[in-house]
């Protein structure tokens, strides 16, 4: 059956301290396929255990009414969350065998499981951190960057707060130092005034001393000492005032530096905040890209339907190459230029038979036959029989793959039998393993005879030639089998003719040879000119292949201007030189014109 909803999660449900039952509406195969997760107030998640932490009641028909109910033994705590999803294992347990059973329910279950796995993956990916498809940054690196930026932002904010506090403290210290400097300055002024008064008093007392005697001298001395002490105190106060002023300046500079540090920390915190926002944007873009990728996949591979889709899942137009599984005909369909068509053979196996019993005037046969089999075939690959008589292709129309239309209406009770043949392609295999039958030469592999387009056959080691014929390798690969032809050659050669008696000039010398295995046949033509018969023995050198030592070869007929002379040939000193000998026992004299056929044996 179909899975018509993309939802693969129920909840999260919020606990109220009363509710124990929580429903879900997505298909699962068994209660163990359900994933139940509880989240406490600290946002810590825990996966619950079936039959320990909860029980499951599944709806009886997971195809027409998917889902069920999760029941907790006690009510979900107030504020706690409960989330339901599925955890179908990513395993493939369906095994379709050759010539075995092939049931729609098995295929539907397998396809439903694939769809559930995709939905589980989509639900998990929707919660994941993703990067752009063109990015070299991994999700783990992105998370590390976000964590680091957040930590830096917190540290920068803390540093800014510390710097601001330091700046305030420095400012307060500067104000206190300035106040202390002012006090010291006032104290110095007071001490200076006291010293001046004491000096004046000392002068007066000194004058009085002259008048008043020794007592006044003693008083003057005391007043002078007091004046010196006041002057020292004044100098000390002035030094303290200068030190306080310097401390105030240092505190002011420290306050300015702290203020600068605070501004820098604030800028760093803003940068970290911006980086975090950028990372968040990138994560959202990655999530969008993942969703788009899933939608693109789902638009082309649409799942299972009872009837052919007219649009893609996103409501856009169908495209060539789109796929879906037809649950009515149990066949995979592909979108072509003229509509939906079978992606493979409509027949499971090599043949499938359908039997229909006609009603009066019936011309179209489709759907379930007498045995409840749904008609499905590949156009052009059926045979049809009406009451046992095979119908010609002109007697019917069978092009849709699901209906059969007679050209002439059937009579009630007529029996129509349709045999649908499966179509398939075989895999490539090595032609070297073929030992019987006929195979196209282009399918043969290296090591086997090679055929050219013109029909020439080249044996292993030989070069293919144009035209027709068999090409042997240039170097003979001799066979030990007496019934095997391992060499064939033909060509021309230029022999050399001389005689042992009178000198004669040969104006025309031509040679042709044919070699089959180790037997060489040469045809030699020569012209000794108009001098007539010369004396001495005729020697022919330059045979194309060396002869076996002391090998006698039959010349056949020697045709000359003076008549035919029977002769044989034998090597004379060289395996490539022959001497002609007449049957009467003497060697042949020079002929003015002759043609000789020489047959001899060679070892090459």
C-alpha positions as CSV (number, residue, x, y, z in Angstrom):
1,X,0.0,0.0,0.0
2,X,1.0,3.7,-0.2
3,X,2.4,5.9,2.6
4,X,0.6,9.2,1.9
5,X,2.0,11.3,4.8
6,X,5.6,12.5,5.2
7,X,5.1,12.9,9.0
8,X,7.4,10.7,11.0
9,X,7.0,12.3,14.5
10,X,4.2,12.9,17.0
11,X,4.5,15.5,19.7
12,X,6.3,16.6,21.7
13,X,3.4,16.3,24.2
14,X,3.6,18.4,27.4
15,X,2.7,16.5,30.6
16,X,-0.1,17.8,32.9
17,X,0.2,15.2,35.6
18,X,-3.0,13.5,34.4
19,X,-2.6,12.2,30.8
20,X,-1.2,8.7,30.2
21,X,-2.2,8.0,26.5
22,X,-0.5,9.6,23.6
23,X,-1.4,8.9,19.9
24,X,0.6,8.8,16.7
25,X,-0.5,8.5,13.0
26,X,2.5,7.1,11.1
27,X,2.9,3.5,9.9
28,X,5.1,1.0,11.7
29,X,5.4,-2.7,11.3
30,X,5.7,-3.8,15.0
31,X,5.5,-2.1,18.4
32,X,9.3,-2.4,18.6
33,X,9.6,-0.1,15.6
34,X,8.4,2.8,17.8
35,X,10.8,5.3,19.4
36,X,9.6,7.0,22.7
37,X,11.7,9.8,24.2
38,X,10.9,11.6,27.5
39,X,12.4,15.1,28.3
40,X,12.6,16.3,31.9
41,X,12.6,19.9,33.3
42,X,16.4,20.1,32.8
43,X,15.9,19.3,29.1
44,X,17.7,15.9,29.6
45,X,16.3,13.3,27.2
46,X,15.9,9.6,27.9
47,X,14.7,6.8,25.6
48,X,11.9,4.7,27.2
49,X,11.8,0.9,27.1
50,X,8.9,-1.0,25.6
51,X,6.8,-3.0,28.0
52,X,8.8,-1.5,30.9
53,X,8.2,2.2,30.6
54,X,5.3,2.1,28.2
55,X,3.0,-0.2,26.1
56,X,1.8,0.2,22.5
57,X,-1.6,-0.5,20.9
58,X,-1.3,-0.5,17.1
59,X,-4.2,0.2,14.8
60,X,-5.3,-3.1,13.1
61,X,-4.6,-1.9,9.5
62,X,-1.4,0.1,9.2
63,X,-2.1,0.7,5.5
64,X,-5.5,2.3,5.7
65,X,-5.3,3.6,9.3
66,X,-1.6,3.9,10.3
67,X,-0.5,4.6,13.8
68,X,-1.7,3.7,17.3
69,X,-1.4,4.7,21.0
70,X,1.4,4.8,23.5
71,X,0.3,4.2,27.1
72,X,2.4,5.2,30.1
73,X,1.9,3.3,33.4
74,X,1.8,6.6,35.3
75,X,0.8,10.1,34.1
76,X,3.5,12.2,32.4
77,X,4.9,14.7,35.0
78,X,3.8,18.3,34.6
79,X,6.2,20.2,32.4
80,X,7.8,17.0,31.1
81,X,7.8,16.3,27.3
82,X,7.0,13.1,25.4
83,X,8.0,12.7,21.7
84,X,7.1,9.7,19.5
85,X,8.9,8.7,16.3
86,X,10.1,5.4,14.7
87,X,13.3,3.4,14.7
88,X,12.9,0.9,11.9
89,X,16.2,-0.9,11.4
90,X,18.2,-0.2,8.2
91,X,18.2,-3.8,7.0
92,X,17.0,-5.5,3.8
93,X,15.4,-8.8,4.5
94,X,13.4,-9.3,1.3
95,X,14.9,-12.0,-1.0
96,X,13.4,-12.3,-4.5
97,X,14.6,-15.5,-6.2
98,X,14.6,-16.6,-9.8
99,X,11.3,-18.5,-10.7
100,X,10.2,-18.1,-7.0
101,X,7.1,-16.4,-5.6
102,X,6.8,-12.7,-6.4
103,X,3.9,-11.3,-4.4
104,X,2.7,-7.6,-4.5
105,X,2.4,-7.5,-0.7
106,X,6.1,-8.4,-0.4
107,X,7.2,-5.7,-2.8
108,X,4.8,-3.2,-1.1
109,X,6.2,-3.9,2.3
110,X,9.8,-3.5,1.0
111,X,9.0,-0.2,-0.7
112,X,7.1,1.0,2.5
113,X,10.2,0.2,4.6
114,X,12.4,2.2,2.2
115,X,10.0,5.1,2.4
116,X,10.0,4.9,6.2
117,X,13.8,4.8,6.3
118,X,13.8,8.0,4.1
119,X,11.3,9.7,6.4
120,X,13.3,8.8,9.5
121,X,16.4,10.2,7.8
122,X,14.6,13.4,6.8
123,X,13.3,13.9,10.4
124,X,16.8,13.5,11.8
125,X,18.5,15.6,9.1
126,X,15.9,18.4,9.8
127,X,17.4,18.7,13.3
128,X,21.0,18.5,12.2
129,X,23.6,21.2,11.7
130,X,24.5,21.2,8.0
131,X,26.9,23.1,5.9
132,X,26.6,24.4,2.3
133,X,27.1,21.8,-0.4
134,X,30.1,23.8,-1.8
135,X,31.6,24.3,1.7
136,X,34.7,22.4,2.8
137,X,33.8,22.9,6.4
138,X,32.3,19.8,8.1
139,X,29.3,20.0,10.5
140,X,31.7,19.1,13.4
141,X,34.0,22.0,12.5
142,X,31.0,24.4,12.2
143,X,29.8,23.4,15.7
144,X,33.3,23.9,17.1
145,X,33.4,27.3,15.5
146,X,30.0,28.3,16.9
147,X,31.0,27.1,20.4
148,X,34.3,28.9,20.2
149,X,32.7,32.2,19.0
150,X,30.1,32.0,21.8
151,X,32.7,31.4,24.4
152,X,34.8,34.3,23.0
153,X,31.7,36.5,23.1
154,X,31.1,35.7,26.8
155,X,34.7,36.2,27.7
156,X,34.8,39.5,25.8
157,X,31.7,40.7,27.6
158,X,33.2,39.8,31.0
159,X,36.5,41.5,30.0
160,X,34.6,44.6,29.0
161,X,32.7,44.7,32.3
162,X,36.0,44.2,34.2
163,X,37.6,47.0,32.2
164,X,34.7,49.4,32.9
165,X,34.9,48.6,36.6
166,X,38.6,49.2,36.6
167,X,38.1,52.5,34.7
168,X,35.6,53.6,37.3
169,X,37.9,52.6,40.2
170,X,40.8,54.5,38.6
171,X,38.6,57.6,38.1
172,X,37.6,57.5,41.8
173,X,41.3,57.1,42.8
174,X,42.2,60.0,40.6
175,X,39.6,62.2,42.2
176,X,40.8,61.1,45.7
177,X,44.5,61.8,44.8
178,X,43.5,65.3,43.4
179,X,41.7,66.0,46.7
180,X,44.7,64.9,48.7
181,X,47.0,67.1,46.6
182,X,44.8,70.1,47.3
183,X,44.9,69.4,51.0
184,X,48.6,69.0,50.9
185,X,49.0,72.3,49.0
186,X,46.8,74.1,51.5
187,X,48.8,72.6,54.3
188,X,52.1,73.7,52.7
189,X,50.7,77.3,52.3
190,X,49.7,77.3,56.0
191,X,53.1,76.0,57.0
192,X,54.9,78.7,55.0
193,X,52.7,81.4,56.6
194,X,53.6,80.0,60.1
195,X,57.3,80.0,59.2
196,X,57.2,83.6,58.1
197,X,55.4,84.6,61.3
198,X,57.9,82.7,63.4
199,X,60.8,84.5,61.7
200,X,59.2,87.8,62.3
201,X,58.7,86.9,65.9
202,X,62.3,85.8,66.2
203,X,63.5,89.2,64.9
204,X,61.3,91.0,67.4
205,X,62.5,88.8,70.2
206,X,66.1,89.3,69.2
207,X,65.6,93.0,69.5
208,X,64.0,92.5,72.9
209,X,66.9,90.3,73.8
210,X,69.2,93.2,73.6
211,X,66.9,95.0,75.9
212,X,65.6,92.3,78.1
213,X,68.8,90.3,78.5
214,X,69.5,86.6,78.6
215,X,65.9,85.5,79.1
216,X,64.9,87.1,75.9
217,X,67.8,85.5,74.1
218,X,66.6,82.0,75.2
219,X,63.1,82.8,74.0
220,X,64.4,84.0,70.7
221,X,66.3,80.8,70.2
222,X,63.2,78.7,70.9
223,X,61.2,80.7,68.4
224,X,63.9,80.3,65.8
225,X,63.9,76.6,66.2
226,X,60.1,76.6,65.8
227,X,60.4,78.6,62.6
228,X,62.9,76.0,61.2
229,X,60.6,73.2,62.1
230,X,57.7,74.9,60.3
231,X,59.8,75.5,57.2
232,X,60.7,71.8,57.1
233,X,57.1,70.8,57.5
234,X,56.2,73.2,54.6
235,X,58.8,71.6,52.4
236,X,57.5,68.1,53.3
237,X,53.9,69.1,52.5
238,X,55.1,70.6,49.1
239,X,56.8,67.2,48.3
240,X,53.6,65.3,49.3
241,X,51.5,67.6,47.2
242,X,53.8,67.0,44.2
243,X,53.6,63.2,44.8
244,X,49.8,63.4,45.1
245,X,49.6,65.3,41.8
246,X,51.8,62.7,40.0
247,X,49.6,59.9,41.5
248,X,46.5,61.7,40.2
249,X,48.0,61.9,36.7
250,X,48.9,58.2,36.8
251,X,45.4,57.3,37.9
252,X,44.0,59.5,35.1
253,X,46.2,57.7,32.5
254,X,45.2,54.3,33.9
255,X,41.5,55.3,33.7
256,X,42.0,56.3,30.0
257,X,43.8,52.9,29.3
258,X,41.0,51.0,31.0
259,X,38.4,52.9,29.0
260,X,40.3,52.0,25.7
261,X,40.4,48.3,26.8
262,X,36.7,48.4,27.6
263,X,36.0,49.8,24.1
264,X,38.2,47.1,22.5
265,X,36.5,44.3,24.5
266,X,33.1,45.7,23.5
267,X,34.2,45.7,19.8
268,X,35.4,42.1,20.2
269,X,32.1,41.1,21.7
270,X,30.3,42.7,18.8
271,X,32.5,40.8,16.3
272,X,31.8,37.5,18.1
273,X,28.1,38.2,18.1
274,X,28.2,38.9,14.3
275,X,30.2,35.7,13.7
276,X,27.7,33.7,15.7
277,X,24.9,35.3,13.6
278,X,26.7,34.4,10.4
279,X,27.2,30.8,11.5
280,X,23.5,30.6,12.3
281,X,22.7,31.9,8.8
282,X,25.0,29.4,7.3
283,X,23.4,26.6,9.3
284,X,19.9,27.7,8.1
285,X,21.2,27.8,4.5
286,X,22.5,24.3,4.9
287,X,19.2,23.1,6.3
288,X,17.4,24.7,3.4
289,X,19.8,23.0,0.9
290,X,19.2,19.6,2.5
291,X,15.4,20.1,2.3
292,X,15.8,21.1,-1.3
293,X,17.9,18.0,-2.1
294,X,15.2,15.8,-0.5
295,X,12.5,17.5,-2.4
296,X,14.4,17.1,-5.7
297,X,14.9,13.4,-4.9
298,X,11.2,12.9,-3.9
299,X,10.0,14.8,-7.1
300,X,11.8,12.3,-9.3
301,X,11.4,9.1,-7.3
302,X,7.8,9.6,-6.2
303,X,7.0,6.3,-4.4
304,X,3.9,4.1,-4.8
305,X,0.5,5.1,-6.2
306,X,-2.6,3.2,-7.3
307,X,-2.9,5.4,-10.4
308,X,-0.4,7.3,-12.4
309,X,0.5,10.8,-11.0
310,X,-0.3,13.8,-13.1
311,X,2.0,16.2,-11.4
312,X,5.1,16.0,-9.1
313,X,4.7,16.1,-5.3
314,X,5.5,19.8,-5.4
315,X,2.7,20.3,-8.0
316,X,5.2,21.1,-10.7
317,X,5.0,19.4,-14.2
318,X,6.1,15.8,-14.7
319,X,9.6,15.4,-16.2
320,X,11.0,12.7,-18.5
321,X,12.8,10.1,-16.3
322,X,10.4,10.4,-13.3
323,X,9.6,7.1,-11.6
324,X,6.8,5.7,-9.5
325,X,5.5,2.2,-8.5
326,X,2.0,1.3,-9.7
327,X,0.3,-0.8,-7.0
328,X,-2.5,-1.7,-9.3
329,X,-0.4,-3.4,-11.9
330,X,2.6,-4.1,-9.6
331,X,5.0,-2.5,-12.0
332,X,7.6,0.2,-11.9
333,X,6.7,3.0,-14.3
334,X,9.0,5.6,-15.9
335,X,8.0,8.8,-17.5
336,X,8.9,9.0,-21.2
337,X,8.2,11.4,-24.1
338,X,4.7,9.9,-24.6
339,X,3.7,9.3,-21.0
340,X,4.2,6.6,-18.4
341,X,5.6,3.3,-19.5
342,X,7.0,0.2,-17.8
343,X,10.5,0.6,-16.5
344,X,11.1,-3.1,-17.0
345,X,9.2,-6.1,-18.2
346,X,5.6,-6.4,-17.1
347,X,6.1,-10.1,-16.8
348,X,7.8,-11.7,-13.8
349,X,9.9,-14.5,-15.3
350,X,9.8,-15.7,-18.9
351,X,6.1,-16.0,-19.5
352,X,2.7,-15.3,-17.9
353,X,-0.7,-16.7,-19.0
354,X,-4.1,-15.1,-18.9
355,X,-7.5,-16.7,-19.6
356,X,-10.7,-14.8,-20.4
357,X,-14.2,-16.1,-21.2
358,X,-16.0,-13.6,-23.5
359,X,-19.4,-12.1,-23.0
360,X,-21.6,-11.4,-26.1
361,X,-20.0,-8.9,-28.5
362,X,-17.0,-8.3,-26.2
363,X,-13.9,-6.8,-27.9
364,X,-11.8,-5.4,-25.0
365,X,-10.3,-7.6,-22.4
366,X,-8.5,-6.0,-19.4
367,X,-8.1,-6.3,-15.6
368,X,-8.6,-9.5,-13.8
369,X,-9.0,-12.7,-15.9
370,X,-10.8,-15.9,-15.0
371,X,-8.1,-16.7,-12.5
372,X,-8.1,-13.2,-10.9
373,X,-4.7,-12.4,-12.6
374,X,-4.4,-8.7,-13.7
375,X,-3.5,-8.4,-17.4
376,X,-0.1,-6.9,-17.9
377,X,2.3,-7.3,-20.8
378,X,5.1,-5.7,-22.8
379,X,3.7,-4.4,-26.2
380,X,4.9,-6.6,-29.0
381,X,5.8,-9.6,-26.8
382,X,2.5,-11.6,-26.6
383,X,0.8,-14.5,-28.4
384,X,-3.0,-14.7,-28.4
385,X,-5.3,-17.7,-29.0
386,X,-9.1,-17.5,-29.5
387,X,-10.7,-20.9,-28.9
388,X,-7.3,-22.6,-29.5
389,X,-6.5,-20.8,-32.8
390,X,-3.5,-18.5,-32.8
391,X,-4.5,-14.9,-33.7
392,X,-2.5,-12.9,-36.2
393,X,-1.2,-9.5,-35.1
394,X,-3.7,-7.9,-37.5
395,X,-6.6,-9.6,-35.5
396,X,-6.1,-7.5,-32.4
397,X,-4.5,-4.4,-30.9
398,X,-2.3,-4.7,-27.8
399,X,-0.2,-1.6,-27.2
400,X,-1.2,-0.2,-23.8
401,X,0.3,-3.0,-21.7
402,X,-3.0,-3.4,-19.7
403,X,-5.8,-4.1,-22.3
404,X,-6.3,-6.4,-25.3
405,X,-8.7,-5.3,-28.1
406,X,-10.1,-7.7,-30.8
407,X,-10.6,-6.4,-34.3
408,X,-13.9,-8.5,-34.4
409,X,-16.1,-9.0,-31.5
410,X,-16.0,-12.3,-29.7
411,X,-19.0,-14.6,-29.2
412,X,-20.3,-15.3,-25.8
413,X,-18.4,-18.2,-24.3
414,X,-15.4,-17.7,-26.5
415,X,-12.1,-18.5,-24.7
416,X,-9.3,-16.0,-25.1
417,X,-5.8,-17.1,-23.9
418,X,-3.0,-14.6,-23.8
419,X,0.6,-15.6,-23.3
420,X,2.8,-12.6,-22.3
421,X,6.6,-13.0,-22.6
422,X,9.1,-11.4,-20.3
423,X,11.8,-9.1,-21.7
424,X,15.2,-8.9,-20.2
425,X,18.8,-8.2,-21.1
426,X,21.8,-10.4,-20.2
427,X,25.0,-9.1,-18.7
428,X,28.2,-8.9,-20.6
429,X,30.3,-12.0,-20.5
430,X,33.7,-13.2,-22.0
431,X,33.3,-14.7,-25.4
432,X,36.4,-16.8,-24.8
433,X,34.2,-19.2,-22.8
434,X,31.9,-19.9,-25.8
435,X,32.3,-23.4,-27.2
436,X,29.2,-23.9,-29.2
437,X,26.6,-21.9,-31.3
438,X,27.0,-18.7,-33.3
439,X,28.3,-15.4,-31.9
440,X,28.9,-12.1,-33.6
441,X,32.6,-11.7,-34.2
442,X,32.7,-8.3,-32.6
443,X,31.9,-9.9,-29.2
444,X,35.0,-12.1,-29.2
445,X,37.8,-11.1,-26.7
446,X,41.5,-10.9,-27.1
447,X,43.2,-14.3,-27.7
448,X,40.4,-15.5,-30.0
449,X,40.3,-15.0,-33.8
450,X,39.7,-11.4,-34.8
451,X,37.3,-10.4,-37.6
452,X,37.5,-7.2,-39.6
453,X,34.5,-5.4,-40.9
454,X,35.2,-6.8,-44.4
455,X,35.0,-10.4,-43.2
456,X,38.7,-11.1,-42.9
457,X,39.6,-13.6,-40.1
458,X,43.0,-13.0,-38.3
459,X,44.3,-15.8,-36.2
460,X,46.0,-14.9,-32.8
461,X,49.3,-13.2,-33.5
462,X,48.3,-12.1,-37.0
463,X,47.2,-8.6,-38.2
464,X,43.7,-8.2,-39.6
465,X,43.6,-7.5,-43.4
466,X,41.1,-5.9,-45.6
467,X,38.9,-8.0,-47.8
468,X,38.0,-11.6,-47.1
469,X,40.2,-14.5,-46.1
470,X,42.2,-15.9,-43.2
471,X,45.4,-14.1,-41.9
472,X,48.1,-16.3,-40.4
473,X,50.9,-14.8,-38.1
474,X,54.1,-13.9,-39.8
475,X,56.0,-16.3,-37.5
476,X,54.6,-19.8,-37.7
477,X,53.3,-21.3,-34.4
478,X,53.7,-24.9,-35.4
479,X,51.2,-27.4,-34.0
480,X,52.0,-31.0,-33.1
481,X,48.5,-32.1,-34.3
482,X,48.8,-33.6,-37.8
483,X,45.2,-32.5,-38.6
484,X,45.8,-28.8,-37.8
485,X,46.6,-26.2,-40.5
486,X,49.0,-23.8,-38.7
487,X,50.5,-21.9,-41.7
488,X,49.5,-20.7,-45.1
489,X,51.4,-18.2,-47.2
490,X,51.5,-17.1,-50.8
491,X,53.6,-14.5,-52.7
492,X,56.3,-13.9,-55.3
493,X,60.1,-14.2,-55.4
494,X,62.8,-13.5,-57.9
495,X,64.9,-16.6,-58.7
496,X,68.4,-16.6,-60.1
497,X,69.1,-18.9,-63.1
498,X,72.6,-20.0,-64.2
499,X,74.1,-23.0,-66.1
500,X,77.3,-25.0,-65.7
501,X,78.1,-25.0,-69.5
502,X,77.8,-22.3,-72.0
503,X,76.8,-18.9,-70.7
504,X,73.3,-17.8,-71.4
505,X,71.4,-14.6,-70.5
506,X,67.9,-14.9,-69.1
507,X,65.8,-11.9,-69.9
508,X,62.7,-12.9,-68.0
509,X,62.7,-14.6,-64.6
510,X,59.5,-14.8,-62.5
511,X,58.6,-16.8,-59.5
512,X,55.4,-17.4,-57.5
513,X,54.9,-19.6,-54.4
514,X,52.3,-21.1,-52.2
515,X,53.2,-22.6,-48.8
516,X,50.7,-24.8,-47.0
517,X,52.1,-26.1,-43.7
518,X,55.6,-27.4,-44.7
519,X,54.9,-28.0,-48.4
520,X,56.0,-25.3,-50.8
521,X,54.8,-25.1,-54.4
522,X,56.7,-22.8,-56.7
523,X,55.9,-21.7,-60.3
524,X,59.0,-20.4,-62.2
525,X,59.0,-18.9,-65.7
526,X,62.1,-17.9,-67.5
527,X,63.3,-17.0,-71.1
528,X,66.8,-17.8,-72.3
529,X,66.5,-15.6,-75.3
530,X,66.6,-16.7,-78.9
531,X,70.0,-18.6,-78.6
532,X,68.3,-22.0,-78.4
533,X,69.4,-24.7,-76.2
534,X,72.5,-24.0,-74.3
535,X,74.9,-26.6,-72.9
536,X,75.5,-27.6,-69.3
537,X,73.2,-28.0,-66.3
538,X,70.5,-25.5,-65.3
539,X,70.7,-24.2,-61.7
540,X,67.9,-22.2,-60.0
541,X,68.7,-20.3,-56.8
542,X,66.7,-18.1,-54.4
543,X,63.9,-20.4,-53.4
544,X,61.6,-18.6,-50.9
545,X,62.1,-21.2,-48.2
546,X,65.1,-23.6,-47.6
547,X,64.4,-27.2,-48.6
548,X,65.1,-30.2,-46.4
549,X,68.5,-31.6,-47.2
550,X,68.6,-34.3,-50.0
551,X,64.9,-33.7,-50.6
552,X,63.5,-34.7,-53.9
553,X,60.7,-32.7,-55.2
554,X,58.4,-33.2,-58.1
555,X,58.6,-30.6,-60.9
556,X,55.7,-32.0,-62.7
557,X,55.7,-30.9,-66.4
558,X,58.4,-28.6,-67.7
559,X,56.9,-26.7,-70.5
560,X,59.3,-25.3,-73.1
561,X,59.4,-24.1,-76.7
562,X,60.8,-27.5,-77.7
563,X,58.0,-29.5,-76.0
564,X,57.2,-31.0,-72.5
565,X,59.9,-32.7,-70.5
566,X,59.2,-34.6,-67.3
567,X,61.7,-33.8,-64.5
568,X,62.4,-33.7,-60.8
569,X,64.4,-31.3,-58.6
570,X,66.9,-31.9,-55.7
571,X,69.0,-29.5,-53.7
572,X,72.5,-28.9,-55.1
573,X,75.0,-27.7,-52.5
574,X,72.5,-25.1,-51.0
575,X,69.1,-25.7,-49.5
576,X,67.7,-22.8,-51.6
577,X,69.3,-23.9,-55.0
578,X,67.9,-26.6,-57.2
579,X,69.2,-28.4,-60.4
580,X,67.0,-29.8,-63.0
581,X,67.3,-33.4,-64.0
582,X,65.7,-35.2,-67.0
583,X,64.2,-38.6,-66.3
584,X,66.7,-40.3,-68.7
585,X,69.5,-39.7,-66.3
586,X,71.1,-36.5,-67.7
587,X,70.7,-33.0,-66.4
588,X,68.5,-30.6,-68.3
589,X,70.1,-28.4,-70.9
590,X,69.2,-24.7,-71.1
591,X,65.8,-24.1,-72.7
592,X,65.0,-20.9,-74.6
593,X,61.7,-20.5,-72.7
594,X,60.3,-22.7,-70.0
595,X,57.8,-22.8,-67.1
596,X,58.5,-25.2,-64.1
597,X,56.3,-26.2,-61.2
598,X,58.5,-27.1,-58.2
599,X,57.1,-28.8,-55.2
600,X,59.3,-29.5,-52.2
601,X,59.3,-29.8,-48.3
602,X,60.7,-27.2,-45.9
603,X,61.3,-27.2,-42.1
604,X,60.2,-23.5,-41.6
